Amino acid sequence: MKKQACAAVGVPFQKTTELAAQLIRECNAPAGVKVLVLFEAYYLCPTVVKACRAQRFHFTSTLKSNRNLLKPGWKLKAGGYGRNLFRRRRTETLVITKPHGSARYRFVDAGWLRVGQLGSLHVVFSRKGTAKKILGLVTDDPALSAAQLIQTYDRRWTIEQWVKDVKQLLGLGQYQNRSYRAAVIHLHLVCFAYALLTHLRIQRTGAQGHRTRDKAADLSTAAAQDQLRRLLWEDLITYLKEERQDHLVIEELERLRVA
């Protein structure tokens, strides 16, 4: 919300980085679960990083090309430094297998460097496939190797797919011109609907004799929605049969469904 709109509804104004930091601080992970926060270069700032460290969460982020990297006696720009490393060093190769193919990366491990005011971070520069752009990645997790860092951030694609699905199929952005409370309820219901569809996708996919989890990733959100509609339809028909003996009504509904 814009600052003026927040004042009108009595909600304190927060920048997106402050909202992200609030979400991180409110995250209560189950015991024994390791949390690794993924975000874009815009959120690689003291506000978000402090929130991660306060929760003892490690993070992984992309790196803007104009960020300052500090080595003893040197002040470098991330973009130029990454290009120089790709020219001067031998790159390593990483192939990540995906459900419908694979992704090939070439990368250079720049080691641990000071990134602006954020302290020492593990910096890796990578290039995907035949792309010309070199992408900088950073993490504060000492347990991640350069290859593991790339693999970890590659999982962020599932988040992008989630945003696409909930916008196009579940109407995430259709809260405009509603009251503040109605908009909040709408966003919660969309997320709940996606969680339900994901549950159905995992529980009900796969032919007899096959493990459902082997097929779960192949079912789209639209297909999961069709499954949910079928479940609701079957539940409605069962209810009508129990409550009413008028089979003509049920037959008419079935005819309309086929039509």
PEZINOR-V34343 format. One record per backbone hydrogen bond with DSSP energy under -0.5 kcal/mol. NH is the residue of the N-H (numbers start at 1). CO is the residue of the C=O. Records with the same first field share a line. If there is no record, write none. Layout:
NH = CO + CO
This chain:
6 = 2
7 = 3
8 = 4
9 = 5
10 = 6
11 = 6
19 = 15
20 = 16
21 = 17
22 = 18
23 = 19
24 = 20
25 = 21
26 = 22
27 = 24
28 = 26
29 = 27
33 = 30
34 = 32
35 = 33
37 = 58
39 = 60
43 = 40
44 = 41
45 = 43
49 = 45
50 = 46
51 = 47
52 = 48
53 = 49
54 = 50
55 = 51
56 = 53
57 = 52
58 = 35
60 = 37
61 = 138
62 = 39
63 = 136
67 = 64
69 = 76
70 = 114
71 = 69 + 74
74 = 71
76 = 69
78 = 67
79 = 65
81 = 77
82 = 78
83 = 79
84 = 80
85 = 81
86 = 82
87 = 83
88 = 84
89 = 85
92 = 107
94 = 105
96 = 94 + 103
97 = 95
98 = 101
101 = 98
103 = 96
105 = 94
106 = 127
107 = 92
108 = 125
110 = 108 + 123
111 = 123
113 = 111 + 121
114 = 70
115 = 119
116 = 68 + 114
118 = 115
121 = 113
122 = 139
123 = 111 + 121
124 = 137
125 = 108
126 = 135
127 = 106
129 = 104
131 = 128
135 = 126 + 133
136 = 63
137 = 124
138 = 61
139 = 122
140 = 59
142 = 140
144 = 141
149 = 145
150 = 146
151 = 147
152 = 148
153 = 149
154 = 150
155 = 151 + 152
156 = 153
157 = 154
158 = 155
159 = 155 + 156
160 = 156
161 = 157
162 = 158
163 = 159
164 = 160
165 = 161
166 = 162
167 = 163
168 = 164
169 = 165
170 = 165
172 = 166
174 = 171
175 = 173
176 = 173
178 = 175
183 = 179
184 = 180
185 = 181
186 = 182
187 = 183
188 = 184
189 = 185
190 = 186
191 = 187
192 = 188
193 = 189
194 = 190
195 = 191
196 = 192
197 = 193
198 = 194
199 = 195
200 = 196
201 = 197
202 = 198
203 = 199
204 = 200
205 = 201
210 = 207
214 = 211
215 = 211 + 212
216 = 212
218 = 215
219 = 216
220 = 218
224 = 220
225 = 221
226 = 222
227 = 223
228 = 224
229 = 225
230 = 226
231 = 227
232 = 228
233 = 229
234 = 230
235 = 231
236 = 232
237 = 233
238 = 234
239 = 235
240 = 236
241 = 237
242 = 238
243 = 239
244 = 240
247 = 245
249 = 246
250 = 246
251 = 247
252 = 248
253 = 249
254 = 250
255 = 251
256 = 252
257 = 253
258 = 254
259 = 255
